[in-house]
């Protein structure tokens, strides 16, 4: 599963089972369709590598996205998500 974080302003837009596109830019580059499988009920401190400014902590609501068959990802790899 992929863990993504959404901000307060996106809460109304994201629903379980909604379709998203996953964009992997590292070799081999891939684009795949998937879906949101779970939304966390609480906001959490996001991992520091996802903060827009490394000196200002950011909070987000974690969501889980299913990894589709055939999409080859490494643990900890950052990918793009379109449709959130």
Secondary structure, DSSP 8 states (H G I E B T S, - for coil): -EEEEE-GGGTTT--TT-EEEEEE-SSS-EEEEEEEEEEEEEEEE--GGG-SSTTS--EEEEEEE---TT----TT---EEE--
